[in-house]
Amino acid sequence: MQENTPSINVSDAIGTSNAILHSFGMTVYDTAKPLVQENKPVIIDFNGIRNLTSAFLHASIGNLMTVNPNSIHLITVNGLANPEWNDKLQDAIKLALNPEKRDAIASELNELFNS
Amino acid sequence: MEYALSGDLRTNLMGFRKLVHLYDLVSQYEGSRLKLNFGKINFFDANMSAVLLAMLQKLESDNNNKIIIDYDQIDQNCEVLRRNGFVSHLSKTTEVVEDIRKSTVPLKTFKSTDADAFVSYIENDFLKHRGLDGHLSESAFGKIKDSFLEIFCNVELHSETNRPMYTCGQFYPTKQEFKFTVVDVGVGFLKNINKKDRAISTYEEAIDWAVKGNSTKKGTTQGGTGLSTILRYCRSSKGEIHIVSGDCYWRFNGKEIEKYSLNKYFCGATVHLIFRY
């Protein structure tokens, strides 16, 4: 990642420290999408975020992963304050890149449901 | 017309059936005046007022019905509905309500865009309420908060209504019980889930599908695991989660899942969470 890589601060982009709505995620997606489409690297910076949902991550990072086959190498995420947020991020990326992963998650939840 | 709510109105199938019966009857009228009688109420779970307020405001806006209430009856039989803000909402007054017993989580409404206000309510009014203080680990606090934020997202995405989400709670210190309710009056679980999977054709099946952690997020996105996380928490803590949508009353009672018919339909979705210590 070069020093002059464009950075999108999520809190600034959505105007709140609560990154919880799908529509907020789409705002970040819309902001970063032109860069990813042009095969340019971009940093998505979560510094300043207090609350984060999987819905937001699916709408933003998950959708960005489908924009360009090279997305995974173009997008850098930093500033995730909570280790569980990183798990949610990984789930969003896996689901976007590999929809079959969803079947494994469904199976795990079925066990919970029927136990 | 006059309608009397009577007996106990608790957070259970019978309590919900009473409210749905009221809604179903009054929704058949337009431009009418409904005198809602609270004189025969014996007991009212304050969190259930979120359901009642959602129904009454929908009857007023969709059917142009006028709801008339004798507030003295509320003060005499279920004054908790004044302490939790129900009376202020319904009478559209700016009365500042203070719950001197601090047993209620105030009745509030949130538009789908009120993200910051909803987060503050969940963090401060709900999860830091004295009724939960010391009973939730840091991990449980975070997971329950995240679950309700996911539910809020689902209302934004799927409810297909401009009407707000309604929330309310009540703490029973003697019984060591804490009840919390969220209500939306959108399209409910079935419509969007049926679009995703045509094999799912009943509300019962749709709730089952949603509780398994599935979601109908638009486009390629997935997510929305709020209900499955709450179910997991309830399994570990002997708590209860009840989900009502369409004609189905779905309940995890702390040990097992039960499903009942409401016999009538109510739009949207209601989620009750009951903590026990």
Interface residues (C-beta under 8 A of the other chain):
Chain A: T16 N18 I20 L21 H22 S23 F24 R50 N51 T53 S54 A55 F56 L57 H58 A59 G62 N63 T66 N82 E84 A92 L95 A96 R102 I105 A106 L109 N110 L112 F113 S115
Chain B: S112 T113 A115 D116 V119 G142 K145 D146 L149 E150 F152 C153 N154 E156 L157 D208 V211 K212 G213 N214 K217 K218 G219 T220 T221 Q222 G223 G224 T225 S228 L231 R232 R235
